[in-house]
Amino acid sequence: MTTWQAAEARCQFNEVVDAATSGKPQIVGCRDGREVVVVSKEHFERTRPNLKTFLLTQGYAGEDEDEFDRAMKEVRARGTCLGPRTVGT
């Protein structure tokens, strides 16, 4: 990945966009340490997590684990989705 200073990226914006749209993410950094990554819309859409991906890969309650957290850990461990649960079993 190429790293640009913000002022340089402004002056060379077409080059930043061309590189990003050709599949090479570009990092733009500010003097205060903040950074952004410029990627193509296609790359963004392809790699953006959806709700299902988020729920299957993230933790939830931190220190206070509840039934939902335990169920999600089980789903992640099995790599499958939960099916309907019969009440009383």
HTML snippet that shows the backbone in 3Dmol.js (N, CA, C, O; Angstrom):
<script src="https://3Dmol.org/build/3Dmol-min.js"></script>
<div id="view" style="width:600px;height:400px;position:relative"></div>
<script>
const pdb = `
ATOM      1  N   MET A   1       0.842  -1.182   0.000  1.00  0.00           N
ATOM      2  CA  MET A   1       0.000   0.000   0.000  1.00  0.00           C
ATOM      3  C   MET A   1       0.883   1.241   0.000  1.00  0.00           C
ATOM      4  O   MET A   1       1.922   1.292   0.660  1.00  0.00           O
ATOM      5  N   THR A   2       0.451   2.212  -0.740  1.00  0.00           N
ATOM      6  CA  THR A   2       1.157   3.485  -0.794  1.00  0.00           C
ATOM      7  C   THR A   2       0.603   4.412   0.276  1.00  0.00           C
ATOM      8  O   THR A   2      -0.608   4.472   0.484  1.00  0.00           O
ATOM      9  N   THR A   3       1.488   5.136   0.955  1.00  0.00           N
ATOM     10  CA  THR A   3       1.074   6.104   1.963  1.00  0.00           C
ATOM     11  C   THR A   3       1.335   7.503   1.442  1.00  0.00           C
ATOM     12  O   THR A   3       2.412   7.801   0.925  1.00  0.00           O
ATOM     13  N   TRP A   4       0.332   8.358   1.586  1.00  0.00           N
ATOM     14  CA  TRP A   4       0.401   9.741   1.139  1.00  0.00           C
ATOM     15  C   TRP A   4       0.194  10.676   2.315  1.00  0.00           C
ATOM     16  O   TRP A   4      -0.554  10.352   3.237  1.00  0.00           O
ATOM     17  N   GLN A   5       0.841  11.823   2.298  1.00  0.00           N
ATOM     18  CA  GLN A   5       0.477  12.901   3.205  1.00  0.00           C
ATOM     19  C   GLN A   5      -0.757  13.564   2.602  1.00  0.00           C
ATOM     20  O   GLN A   5      -0.909  13.583   1.380  1.00  0.00           O
ATOM     21  N   ALA A   6      -1.630  14.102   3.432  1.00  0.00           N
ATOM     22  CA  ALA A   6      -2.902  14.654   2.957  1.00  0.00           C
ATOM     23  C   ALA A   6      -2.709  15.711   1.867  1.00  0.00           C
ATOM     24  O   ALA A   6      -3.415  15.694   0.858  1.00  0.00           O
ATOM     25  N   ALA A   7      -1.767  16.624   2.061  1.00  0.00           N
ATOM     26  CA  ALA A   7      -1.548  17.689   1.068  1.00  0.00           C
ATOM     27  C   ALA A   7      -1.104  17.100  -0.273  1.00  0.00           C
ATOM     28  O   ALA A   7      -1.556  17.544  -1.328  1.00  0.00           O
ATOM     29  N   GLU A   8      -0.235  16.118  -0.230  1.00  0.00           N
ATOM     30  CA  GLU A   8       0.236  15.469  -1.453  1.00  0.00           C
ATOM     31  C   GLU A   8      -0.912  14.708  -2.129  1.00  0.00           C
ATOM     32  O   GLU A   8      -1.031  14.721  -3.354  1.00  0.00           O
ATOM     33  N   ALA A   9      -1.754  14.046  -1.327  1.00  0.00           N
ATOM     34  CA  ALA A   9      -2.890  13.311  -1.876  1.00  0.00           C
ATOM     35  C   ALA A   9      -3.867  14.256  -2.564  1.00  0.00           C
ATOM     36  O   ALA A   9      -4.449  13.909  -3.591  1.00  0.00           O
ATOM     37  N   ARG A  10      -4.049  15.459  -1.998  1.00  0.00           N
ATOM     38  CA  ARG A  10      -4.935  16.441  -2.645  1.00  0.00           C
ATOM     39  C   ARG A  10      -4.401  16.822  -4.019  1.00  0.00           C
ATOM     40  O   ARG A  10      -5.151  16.900  -4.992  1.00  0.00           O
ATOM     41  N   CYS A  11      -3.097  17.057  -4.084  1.00  0.00           N
ATOM     42  CA  CYS A  11      -2.490  17.475  -5.352  1.00  0.00           C
ATOM     43  C   CYS A  11      -2.474  16.346  -6.391  1.00  0.00           C
ATOM     44  O   CYS A  11      -2.528  16.598  -7.594  1.00  0.00           O
ATOM     45  N   GLN A  12      -2.401  15.127  -5.919  1.00  0.00           N
ATOM     46  CA  GLN A  12      -2.302  13.968  -6.806  1.00  0.00           C
ATOM     47  C   GLN A  12      -3.563  13.091  -6.720  1.00  0.00           C
ATOM     48  O   GLN A  12      -3.488  11.872  -6.868  1.00  0.00           O
ATOM     49  N   PHE A  13      -4.709  13.721  -6.482  1.00  0.00           N
ATOM     50  CA  PHE A  13      -5.940  12.978  -6.211  1.00  0.00           C
ATOM     51  C   PHE A  13      -6.262  11.957  -7.301  1.00  0.00           C
ATOM     52  O   PHE A  13      -6.647  10.828  -6.995  1.00  0.00           O
ATOM     53  N   ASN A  14      -6.109  12.339  -8.561  1.00  0.00           N
ATOM     54  CA  ASN A  14      -6.388  11.405  -9.660  1.00  0.00           C
ATOM     55  C   ASN A  14      -5.514  10.163  -9.559  1.00  0.00           C
ATOM     56  O   ASN A  14      -5.980   9.056  -9.823  1.00  0.00           O
ATOM     57  N   GLU A  15      -4.252  10.334  -9.179  1.00  0.00           N
ATOM     58  CA  GLU A  15      -3.340   9.197  -9.031  1.00  0.00           C
ATOM     59  C   GLU A  15      -3.774   8.298  -7.872  1.00  0.00           C
ATOM     60  O   GLU A  15      -3.712   7.072  -7.975  1.00  0.00           O
ATOM     61  N   VAL A  16      -4.214   8.910  -6.770  1.00  0.00           N
ATOM     62  CA  VAL A  16      -4.705   8.146  -5.616  1.00  0.00           C
ATOM     63  C   VAL A  16      -5.927   7.319  -6.034  1.00  0.00           C
ATOM     64  O   VAL A  16      -6.009   6.130  -5.729  1.00  0.00           O
ATOM     65  N   VAL A  17      -6.864   7.951  -6.728  1.00  0.00           N
ATOM     66  CA  VAL A  17      -8.086   7.270  -7.166  1.00  0.00           C
ATOM     67  C   VAL A  17      -7.762   6.179  -8.178  1.00  0.00           C
ATOM     68  O   VAL A  17      -8.301   5.076  -8.089  1.00  0.00           O
ATOM     69  N   ASP A  18      -6.895   6.468  -9.133  1.00  0.00           N
ATOM     70  CA  ASP A  18      -6.526   5.469 -10.142  1.00  0.00           C
ATOM     71  C   ASP A  18      -5.917   4.230  -9.490  1.00  0.00           C
ATOM     72  O   ASP A  18      -6.252   3.103  -9.853  1.00  0.00           O
ATOM     73  N   ALA A  19      -5.022   4.444  -8.529  1.00  0.00           N
ATOM     74  CA  ALA A  19      -4.395   3.309  -7.844  1.00  0.00           C
ATOM     75  C   ALA A  19      -5.432   2.513  -7.051  1.00  0.00           C
ATOM     76  O   ALA A  19      -5.430   1.282  -7.086  1.00  0.00           O
ATOM     77  N   ALA A  20      -6.311   3.210  -6.341  1.00  0.00           N
ATOM     78  CA  ALA A  20      -7.332   2.529  -5.538  1.00  0.00           C
ATOM     79  C   ALA A  20      -8.285   1.725  -6.420  1.00  0.00           C
ATOM     80  O   ALA A  20      -8.638   0.594  -6.084  1.00  0.00           O
ATOM     81  N   THR A  21      -8.700   2.303  -7.541  1.00  0.00           N
ATOM     82  CA  THR A  21      -9.632   1.585  -8.419  1.00  0.00           C
ATOM     83  C   THR A  21      -8.970   0.445  -9.180  1.00  0.00           C
ATOM     84  O   THR A  21      -9.656  -0.418  -9.727  1.00  0.00           O
ATOM     85  N   SER A  22      -7.644   0.437  -9.219  1.00  0.00           N
ATOM     86  CA  SER A  22      -6.950  -0.689  -9.858  1.00  0.00           C
ATOM     87  C   SER A  22      -6.589  -1.770  -8.846  1.00  0.00           C
ATOM     88  O   SER A  22      -5.824  -2.682  -9.159  1.00  0.00           O
ATOM     89  N   GLY A  23      -7.138  -1.672  -7.626  1.00  0.00           N
ATOM     90  CA  GLY A  23      -6.953  -2.741  -6.638  1.00  0.00           C
ATOM     91  C   GLY A  23      -5.840  -2.519  -5.645  1.00  0.00           C
ATOM     92  O   GLY A  23      -5.478  -3.445  -4.919  1.00  0.00           O
ATOM     93  N   LYS A  24      -5.277  -1.311  -5.584  1.00  0.00           N
ATOM     94  CA  LYS A  24      -4.194  -1.021  -4.642  1.00  0.00           C
ATOM     95  C   LYS A  24      -4.677   0.004  -3.629  1.00  0.00           C
ATOM     96  O   LYS A  24      -4.680   1.199  -3.924  1.00  0.00           O
ATOM     97  N   PRO A  25      -5.091  -0.438  -2.424  1.00  0.00           N
ATOM     98  CA  PRO A  25      -5.542   0.519  -1.413  1.00  0.00           C
ATOM     99  C   PRO A  25      -4.474   1.575  -1.128  1.00  0.00           C
ATOM    100  O   PRO A  25      -3.279   1.280  -1.124  1.00  0.00           O
ATOM    101  N   GLN A  26      -4.922   2.809  -0.891  1.00  0.00           N
ATOM    102  CA  GLN A  26      -4.025   3.935  -0.645  1.00  0.00           C
ATOM    103  C   GLN A  26      -4.282   4.489   0.763  1.00  0.00           C
ATOM    104  O   GLN A  26      -5.432   4.688   1.154  1.00  0.00           O
ATOM    105  N   ILE A  27      -3.223   4.733   1.511  1.00  0.00           N
ATOM    106  CA  ILE A  27      -3.350   5.305   2.854  1.00  0.00           C
ATOM    107  C   ILE A  27      -3.053   6.796   2.765  1.00  0.00           C
ATOM    108  O   ILE A  27      -2.056   7.202   2.168  1.00  0.00           O
ATOM    109  N   VAL A  28      -3.921   7.608   3.361  1.00  0.00           N
ATOM    110  CA  VAL A  28      -3.717   9.054   3.407  1.00  0.00           C
ATOM    111  C   VAL A  28      -3.643   9.437   4.875  1.00  0.00           C
ATOM    112  O   VAL A  28      -4.572   9.186   5.644  1.00  0.00           O
ATOM    113  N   GLY A  29      -2.520  10.052   5.257  1.00  0.00           N
ATOM    114  CA  GLY A  29      -2.313  10.435   6.651  1.00  0.00           C
ATOM    115  C   GLY A  29      -2.281  11.937   6.840  1.00  0.00           C
ATOM    116  O   GLY A  29      -1.793  12.682   5.990  1.00  0.00           O
ATOM    117  N   CYS A  30      -2.818  12.368   7.984  1.00  0.00           N
ATOM    118  CA  CYS A  30      -2.809  13.783   8.364  1.00  0.00           C
ATOM    119  C   CYS A  30      -1.673  14.029   9.359  1.00  0.00           C
ATOM    120  O   CYS A  30      -1.129  13.090   9.941  1.00  0.00           O
ATOM    121  N   ARG A  31      -1.331  15.281   9.540  1.00  0.00           N
ATOM    122  CA  ARG A  31      -0.268  15.635  10.490  1.00  0.00           C
ATOM    123  C   ARG A  31      -0.581  15.211  11.916  1.00  0.00           C
ATOM    124  O   ARG A  31       0.320  14.889  12.690  1.00  0.00           O
ATOM    125  N   ASP A  32      -1.880  15.214  12.263  1.00  0.00           N
ATOM    126  CA  ASP A  32      -2.259  14.872  13.638  1.00  0.00           C
ATOM    127  C   ASP A  32      -2.308  13.363  13.887  1.00  0.00           C
ATOM    128  O   ASP A  32      -2.710  12.930  14.967  1.00  0.00           O
ATOM    129  N   GLY A  33      -1.904  12.558  12.900  1.00  0.00           N
ATOM    130  CA  GLY A  33      -1.835  11.120  13.078  1.00  0.00           C
ATOM    131  C   GLY A  33      -3.051  10.349  12.572  1.00  0.00           C
ATOM    132  O   GLY A  33      -3.011   9.122  12.482  1.00  0.00           O
ATOM    133  N   ARG A  34      -4.121  11.051  12.245  1.00  0.00           N
ATOM    134  CA  ARG A  34      -5.295  10.360  11.704  1.00  0.00           C
ATOM    135  C   ARG A  34      -4.975   9.854  10.306  1.00  0.00           C
ATOM    136  O   ARG A  34      -4.241  10.493   9.552  1.00  0.00           O
ATOM    137  N   GLU A  35      -5.535   8.701   9.971  1.00  0.00           N
ATOM    138  CA  GLU A  35      -5.309   8.113   8.661  1.00  0.00           C
ATOM    139  C   GLU A  35      -6.621   7.564   8.099  1.00  0.00           C
ATOM    140  O   GLU A  35      -7.526   7.183   8.842  1.00  0.00           O
ATOM    141  N   VAL A  36      -6.695   7.534   6.785  1.00  0.00           N
ATOM    142  CA  VAL A  36      -7.807   6.900   6.094  1.00  0.00           C
ATOM    143  C   VAL A  36      -7.234   5.976   5.023  1.00  0.00           C
ATOM    144  O   VAL A  36      -6.091   6.130   4.592  1.00  0.00           O
ATOM    145  N   VAL A  37      -8.036   5.033   4.613  1.00  0.00           N
ATOM    146  CA  VAL A  37      -7.643   4.144   3.522  1.00  0.00           C
ATOM    147  C   VAL A  37      -8.634   4.369   2.390  1.00  0.00           C
ATOM    148  O   VAL A  37      -9.848   4.317   2.592  1.00  0.00           O
ATOM    149  N   VAL A  38      -8.106   4.617   1.205  1.00  0.00           N
ATOM    150  CA  VAL A  38      -8.930   4.822   0.015  1.00  0.00           C
ATOM    151  C   VAL A  38      -8.913   3.516  -0.771  1.00  0.00           C
ATOM    152  O   VAL A  38      -7.857   3.028  -1.174  1.00  0.00           O
ATOM    153  N   VAL A  39     -10.120   2.956  -0.981  1.00  0.00           N
ATOM    154  CA  VAL A  39     -10.256   1.731  -1.760  1.00  0.00           C
ATOM    155  C   VAL A  39     -11.353   1.930  -2.793  1.00  0.00           C
ATOM    156  O   VAL A  39     -12.149   2.864  -2.694  1.00  0.00           O
ATOM    157  N   SER A  40     -11.390   1.060  -3.773  1.00  0.00           N
ATOM    158  CA  SER A  40     -12.444   1.139  -4.789  1.00  0.00           C
ATOM    159  C   SER A  40     -13.782   0.762  -4.169  1.00  0.00           C
ATOM    160  O   SER A  40     -13.837   0.076  -3.148  1.00  0.00           O
ATOM    161  N   LYS A  41     -14.853   1.218  -4.798  1.00  0.00           N
ATOM    162  CA  LYS A  41     -16.187   0.862  -4.328  1.00  0.00           C
ATOM    163  C   LYS A  41     -16.375  -0.655  -4.399  1.00  0.00           C
ATOM    164  O   LYS A  41     -16.971  -1.248  -3.500  1.00  0.00           O
ATOM    165  N   GLU A  42     -15.878  -1.272  -5.441  1.00  0.00           N
ATOM    166  CA  GLU A  42     -15.990  -2.728  -5.598  1.00  0.00           C
ATOM    167  C   GLU A  42     -15.321  -3.446  -4.431  1.00  0.00           C
ATOM    168  O   GLU A  42     -15.887  -4.387  -3.876  1.00  0.00           O
ATOM    169  N   HIS A  43     -14.120  -3.009  -4.055  1.00  0.00           N
ATOM    170  CA  HIS A  43     -13.412  -3.615  -2.920  1.00  0.00           C
ATOM    171  C   HIS A  43     -14.189  -3.396  -1.622  1.00  0.00           C
ATOM    172  O   HIS A  43     -14.320  -4.312  -0.810  1.00  0.00           O
ATOM    173  N   PHE A  44     -14.698  -2.190  -1.431  1.00  0.00           N
ATOM    174  CA  PHE A  44     -15.473  -1.868  -0.235  1.00  0.00           C
ATOM    175  C   PHE A  44     -16.708  -2.757  -0.127  1.00  0.00           C
ATOM    176  O   PHE A  44     -16.975  -3.328   0.930  1.00  0.00           O
ATOM    177  N   GLU A  45     -17.464  -2.874  -1.224  1.00  0.00           N
ATOM    178  CA  GLU A  45     -18.677  -3.693  -1.210  1.00  0.00           C
ATOM    179  C   GLU A  45     -18.352  -5.163  -0.968  1.00  0.00           C
ATOM    180  O   GLU A  45     -19.087  -5.851  -0.259  1.00  0.00           O
ATOM    181  N   ARG A  46     -17.268  -5.647  -1.545  1.00  0.00           N
ATOM    182  CA  ARG A  46     -16.886  -7.059  -1.411  1.00  0.00           C
ATOM    183  C   ARG A  46     -16.426  -7.399  -0.001  1.00  0.00           C
ATOM    184  O   ARG A  46     -16.657  -8.512   0.469  1.00  0.00           O
ATOM    185  N   THR A  47     -15.779  -6.459   0.680  1.00  0.00           N
ATOM    186  CA  THR A  47     -15.187  -6.776   1.987  1.00  0.00           C
ATOM    187  C   THR A  47     -15.969  -6.236   3.173  1.00  0.00           C
ATOM    188  O   THR A  47     -15.624  -6.525   4.319  1.00  0.00           O
ATOM    189  N   ARG A  48     -17.013  -5.457   2.922  1.00  0.00           N
ATOM    190  CA  ARG A  48     -17.807  -4.887   4.013  1.00  0.00           C
ATOM    191  C   ARG A  48     -18.536  -6.013   4.732  1.00  0.00           C
ATOM    192  O   ARG A  48     -19.247  -6.790   4.094  1.00  0.00           O
ATOM    193  N   PRO A  49     -18.373  -6.116   6.062  1.00  0.00           N
ATOM    194  CA  PRO A  49     -19.073  -7.185   6.765  1.00  0.00           C
ATOM    195  C   PRO A  49     -20.572  -6.910   6.816  1.00  0.00           C
ATOM    196  O   PRO A  49     -21.001  -5.768   6.975  1.00  0.00           O
ATOM    197  N   ASN A  50     -21.353  -7.963   6.680  1.00  0.00           N
ATOM    198  CA  ASN A  50     -22.794  -7.813   6.838  1.00  0.00           C
ATOM    199  C   ASN A  50     -23.167  -8.193   8.269  1.00  0.00           C
ATOM    200  O   ASN A  50     -22.305  -8.606   9.044  1.00  0.00           O
ATOM    201  N   LEU A  51     -24.413  -8.060   8.614  1.00  0.00           N
ATOM    202  CA  LEU A  51     -24.847  -8.325   9.977  1.00  0.00           C
ATOM    203  C   LEU A  51     -24.568  -9.770  10.379  1.00  0.00           C
ATOM    204  O   LEU A  51     -24.124 -10.022  11.499  1.00  0.00           O
ATOM    205  N   LYS A  52     -24.821 -10.718   9.484  1.00  0.00           N
ATOM    206  CA  LYS A  52     -24.573 -12.126   9.801  1.00  0.00           C
ATOM    207  C   LYS A  52     -23.101 -12.361  10.113  1.00  0.00           C
ATOM    208  O   LYS A  52     -22.776 -13.021  11.100  1.00  0.00           O
ATOM    209  N   THR A  53     -22.208 -11.828   9.283  1.00  0.00           N
ATOM    210  CA  THR A  53     -20.780 -11.981   9.520  1.00  0.00           C
ATOM    211  C   THR A  53     -20.389 -11.361  10.850  1.00  0.00           C
ATOM    212  O   THR A  53     -19.634 -11.963  11.614  1.00  0.00           O
ATOM    213  N   PHE A  54     -20.887 -10.173  11.137  1.00  0.00           N
ATOM    214  CA  PHE A  54     -20.575  -9.502  12.386  1.00  0.00           C
ATOM    215  C   PHE A  54     -21.024 -10.340  13.578  1.00  0.00           C
ATOM    216  O   PHE A  54     -20.256 -10.550  14.517  1.00  0.00           O
ATOM    217  N   LEU A  55     -22.258 -10.817  13.543  1.00  0.00           N
ATOM    218  CA  LEU A  55     -22.782 -11.582  14.669  1.00  0.00           C
ATOM    219  C   LEU A  55     -22.039 -12.897  14.878  1.00  0.00           C
ATOM    220  O   LEU A  55     -21.893 -13.354  16.012  1.00  0.00           O
ATOM    221  N   LEU A  56     -21.568 -13.507  13.790  1.00  0.00           N
ATOM    222  CA  LEU A  56     -20.876 -14.784  13.913  1.00  0.00           C
ATOM    223  C   LEU A  56     -19.407 -14.652  14.300  1.00  0.00           C
ATOM    224  O   LEU A  56     -18.779 -15.647  14.661  1.00  0.00           O
ATOM    225  N   THR A  57     -18.848 -13.446  14.231  1.00  0.00           N
ATOM    226  CA  THR A  57     -17.418 -13.300  14.502  1.00  0.00           C
ATOM    227  C   THR A  57     -17.085 -12.421  15.692  1.00  0.00           C
ATOM    228  O   THR A  57     -15.927 -12.394  16.110  1.00  0.00           O
ATOM    229  N   GLN A  58     -18.039 -11.703  16.256  1.00  0.00           N
ATOM    230  CA  GLN A  58     -17.745 -10.742  17.312  1.00  0.00           C
ATOM    231  C   GLN A  58     -18.207 -11.235  18.674  1.00  0.00           C
ATOM    232  O   GLN A  58     -19.106 -12.070  18.767  1.00  0.00           O
ATOM    233  N   GLY A  59     -17.586 -10.714  19.735  1.00  0.00           N
ATOM    234  CA  GLY A  59     -18.052 -10.961  21.088  1.00  0.00           C
ATOM    235  C   GLY A  59     -19.153  -9.962  21.400  1.00  0.00           C
ATOM    236  O   GLY A  59     -19.353  -9.012  20.643  1.00  0.00           O
ATOM    237  N   TYR A  60     -19.861 -10.156  22.482  1.00  0.00           N
ATOM    238  CA  TYR A  60     -21.016  -9.315  22.740  1.00  0.00           C
ATOM    239  C   TYR A  60     -20.972  -8.629  24.094  1.00  0.00           C
ATOM    240  O   TYR A  60     -20.932  -7.401  24.160  1.00  0.00           O
ATOM    241  N   ALA A  61     -20.980  -9.399  25.172  1.00  0.00           N
ATOM    242  CA  ALA A  61     -21.229  -8.815  26.484  1.00  0.00           C
ATOM    243  C   ALA A  61     -19.964  -8.478  27.256  1.00  0.00           C
ATOM    244  O   ALA A  61     -20.055  -7.969  28.373  1.00  0.00           O
ATOM    245  N   GLY A  62     -18.806  -8.740  26.707  1.00  0.00           N
ATOM    246  CA  GLY A  62     -17.593  -8.467  27.470  1.00  0.00           C
ATOM    247  C   GLY A  62     -17.458  -9.443  28.618  1.00  0.00           C
ATOM    248  O   GLY A  62     -17.379 -10.653  28.406  1.00  0.00           O
ATOM    249  N   GLU A  63     -17.433  -8.929  29.814  1.00  0.00           N
ATOM    250  CA  GLU A  63     -17.230  -9.778  30.990  1.00  0.00           C
ATOM    251  C   GLU A  63     -18.499 -10.524  31.401  1.00  0.00           C
ATOM    252  O   GLU A  63     -18.411 -11.607  31.980  1.00  0.00           O
ATOM    253  N   ASP A  64     -19.664  -9.972  31.117  1.00  0.00           N
ATOM    254  CA  ASP A  64     -20.932 -10.558  31.549  1.00  0.00           C
ATOM    255  C   ASP A  64     -21.527 -11.410  30.437  1.00  0.00           C
ATOM    256  O   ASP A  64     -22.325 -10.922  29.636  1.00  0.00           O
ATOM    257  N   GLU A  65     -21.142 -12.678  30.387  1.00  0.00           N
ATOM    258  CA  GLU A  65     -21.642 -13.571  29.359  1.00  0.00           C
ATOM    259  C   GLU A  65     -23.058 -14.020  29.707  1.00  0.00           C
ATOM    260  O   GLU A  65     -23.337 -14.386  30.849  1.00  0.00           O
ATOM    261  N   ASP A  66     -23.948 -13.989  28.715  1.00  0.00           N
ATOM    262  CA  ASP A  66     -25.310 -14.456  28.944  1.00  0.00           C
ATOM    263  C   ASP A  66     -25.615 -15.601  27.983  1.00  0.00           C
ATOM    264  O   ASP A  66     -24.724 -16.083  27.285  1.00  0.00           O
ATOM    265  N   GLU A  67     -26.878 -16.038  27.949  1.00  0.00           N
ATOM    266  CA  GLU A  67     -27.268 -17.174  27.114  1.00  0.00           C
ATOM    267  C   GLU A  67     -27.020 -16.897  25.634  1.00  0.00           C
ATOM    268  O   GLU A  67     -26.611 -17.791  24.894  1.00  0.00           O
ATOM    269  N   PHE A  68     -27.267 -15.668  25.206  1.00  0.00           N
ATOM    270  CA  PHE A  68     -27.030 -15.298  23.811  1.00  0.00           C
ATOM    271  C   PHE A  68     -25.557 -15.463  23.448  1.00  0.00           C
ATOM    272  O   PHE A  68     -25.228 -16.013  22.397  1.00  0.00           O
ATOM    273  N   ASP A  69     -24.673 -14.984  24.324  1.00  0.00           N
ATOM    274  CA  ASP A  69     -23.237 -15.110  24.064  1.00  0.00           C
ATOM    275  C   ASP A  69     -22.822 -16.572  23.976  1.00  0.00           C
ATOM    276  O   ASP A  69     -22.037 -16.945  23.104  1.00  0.00           O
ATOM    277  N   ARG A  70     -23.348 -17.408  24.882  1.00  0.00           N
ATOM    278  CA  ARG A  70     -23.005 -18.828  24.855  1.00  0.00           C
ATOM    279  C   ARG A  70     -23.516 -19.486  23.569  1.00  0.00           C
ATOM    280  O   ARG A  70     -22.820 -20.307  22.972  1.00  0.00           O
ATOM    281  N   ALA A  71     -24.722 -19.127  23.148  1.00  0.00           N
ATOM    282  CA  ALA A  71     -25.276 -19.684  21.908  1.00  0.00           C
ATOM    283  C   ALA A  71     -24.428 -19.275  20.708  1.00  0.00           C
ATOM    284  O   ALA A  71     -24.158 -20.093  19.828  1.00  0.00           O
ATOM    285  N   MET A  72     -24.010 -18.019  20.670  1.00  0.00           N
ATOM    286  CA  MET A  72     -23.198 -17.557  19.540  1.00  0.00           C
ATOM    287  C   MET A  72     -21.830 -18.221  19.536  1.00  0.00           C
ATOM    288  O   MET A  72     -21.294 -18.508  18.466  1.00  0.00           O
ATOM    289  N   LYS A  73     -21.253 -18.472  20.709  1.00  0.00           N
ATOM    290  CA  LYS A  73     -19.972 -19.194  20.767  1.00  0.00           C
ATOM    291  C   LYS A  73     -20.144 -20.595  20.195  1.00  0.00           C
ATOM    292  O   LYS A  73     -19.280 -21.088  19.470  1.00  0.00           O
ATOM    293  N   GLU A  74     -21.270 -21.235  20.526  1.00  0.00           N
ATOM    294  CA  GLU A  74     -21.541 -22.571  20.007  1.00  0.00           C
ATOM    295  C   GLU A  74     -21.677 -22.544  18.493  1.00  0.00           C
ATOM    296  O   GLU A  74     -21.139 -23.413  17.806  1.00  0.00           O
ATOM    297  N   VAL A  75     -22.392 -21.555  17.968  1.00  0.00           N
ATOM    298  CA  VAL A  75     -22.562 -21.429  16.517  1.00  0.00           C
ATOM    299  C   VAL A  75     -21.214 -21.219  15.847  1.00  0.00           C
ATOM    300  O   VAL A  75     -20.914 -21.850  14.834  1.00  0.00           O
ATOM    301  N   ARG A  76     -20.406 -20.337  16.409  1.00  0.00           N
ATOM    302  CA  ARG A  76     -19.083 -20.080  15.817  1.00  0.00           C
ATOM    303  C   ARG A  76     -18.223 -21.338  15.853  1.00  0.00           C
ATOM    304  O   ARG A  76     -17.498 -21.619  14.898  1.00  0.00           O
ATOM    305  N   ALA A  77     -18.295 -22.100  16.947  1.00  0.00           N
ATOM    306  CA  ALA A  77     -17.490 -23.312  17.079  1.00  0.00           C
ATOM    307  C   ALA A  77     -17.924 -24.376  16.063  1.00  0.00           C
ATOM    308  O   ALA A  77     -17.086 -25.082  15.503  1.00  0.00           O
ATOM    309  N   ARG A  78     -19.231 -24.485  15.830  1.00  0.00           N
ATOM    310  CA  ARG A  78     -19.747 -25.472  14.882  1.00  0.00           C
ATOM    311  C   ARG A  78     -19.641 -25.003  13.450  1.00  0.00           C
ATOM    312  O   ARG A  78     -19.569 -25.816  12.528  1.00  0.00           O
ATOM    313  N   GLY A  79     -19.631 -23.692  13.259  1.00  0.00           N
ATOM    314  CA  GLY A  79     -19.601 -23.150  11.907  1.00  0.00           C
ATOM    315  C   GLY A  79     -20.930 -23.285  11.194  1.00  0.00           C
ATOM    316  O   GLY A  79     -20.983 -23.252   9.964  1.00  0.00           O
ATOM    317  N   THR A  80     -22.009 -23.438  11.959  1.00  0.00           N
ATOM    318  CA  THR A  80     -23.330 -23.568  11.359  1.00  0.00           C
ATOM    319  C   THR A  80     -24.276 -22.573  11.996  1.00  0.00           C
ATOM    320  O   THR A  80     -23.943 -21.921  12.986  1.00  0.00           O
ATOM    321  N   CYS A  81     -25.455 -22.465  11.419  1.00  0.00           N
ATOM    322  CA  CYS A  81     -26.476 -21.582  11.973  1.00  0.00           C
ATOM    323  C   CYS A  81     -27.351 -22.352  12.942  1.00  0.00           C
ATOM    324  O   CYS A  81     -27.514 -23.568  12.833  1.00  0.00           O
ATOM    325  N   LEU A  82     -27.903 -21.627  13.882  1.00  0.00           N
ATOM    326  CA  LEU A  82     -28.834 -22.247  14.816  1.00  0.00           C
ATOM    327  C   LEU A  82     -30.146 -22.538  14.107  1.00  0.00           C
ATOM    328  O   LEU A  82     -30.606 -21.745  13.286  1.00  0.00           O
ATOM    329  N   GLY A  83     -30.738 -23.663  14.424  1.00  0.00           N
ATOM    330  CA  GLY A  83     -32.062 -23.984  13.906  1.00  0.00           C
ATOM    331  C   GLY A  83     -33.097 -23.655  14.955  1.00  0.00           C
ATOM    332  O   GLY A  83     -32.763 -23.179  16.040  1.00  0.00           O
ATOM    333  N   PRO A  84     -34.356 -23.907  14.634  1.00  0.00           N
ATOM    334  CA  PRO A  84     -35.404 -23.645  15.627  1.00  0.00           C
ATOM    335  C   PRO A  84     -35.216 -24.542  16.833  1.00  0.00           C
ATOM    336  O   PRO A  84     -34.799 -25.694  16.720  1.00  0.00           O
ATOM    337  N   ARG A  85     -35.526 -23.996  17.964  1.00  0.00           N
ATOM    338  CA  ARG A  85     -35.383 -24.744  19.213  1.00  0.00           C
ATOM    339  C   ARG A  85     -36.776 -25.065  19.734  1.00  0.00           C
ATOM    340  O   ARG A  85     -37.644 -24.193  19.777  1.00  0.00           O
ATOM    341  N   THR A  86     -36.991 -26.315  20.128  1.00  0.00           N
ATOM    342  CA  THR A  86     -38.277 -26.716  20.672  1.00  0.00           C
ATOM    343  C   THR A  86     -38.316 -26.326  22.142  1.00  0.00           C
ATOM    344  O   THR A  86     -37.372 -26.597  22.883  1.00  0.00           O
ATOM    345  N   VAL A  87     -39.398 -25.695  22.564  1.00  0.00           N
ATOM    346  CA  VAL A  87     -39.545 -25.267  23.948  1.00  0.00           C
ATOM    347  C   VAL A  87     -39.652 -26.502  24.832  1.00  0.00           C
ATOM    348  O   VAL A  87     -40.399 -27.434  24.533  1.00  0.00           O
ATOM    349  N   GLY A  88     -38.894 -26.494  25.927  1.00  0.00           N
ATOM    350  CA  GLY A  88     -38.952 -27.584  26.889  1.00  0.00           C
ATOM    351  C   GLY A  88     -37.918 -28.667  26.656  1.00  0.00           C
ATOM    352  O   GLY A  88     -37.885 -29.643  27.405  1.00  0.00           O
ATOM    353  N   THR A  89     -37.062 -28.530  25.634  1.00  0.00           N
ATOM    354  CA  THR A  89     -36.039 -29.538  25.423  1.00  0.00           C
ATOM    355  C   THR A  89     -34.676 -29.032  25.743  1.00  0.00           C
ATOM    356  O   THR A  89     -33.698 -29.769  25.616  1.00  0.00           O
TER     357      THR A  89
END
`;
const viewer = $3Dmol.createViewer("view");
viewer.addModel(pdb, "pdb");
viewer.setStyle({}, {cartoon: {color: "spectrum"}});
viewer.zoomTo();
viewer.render();
</script>
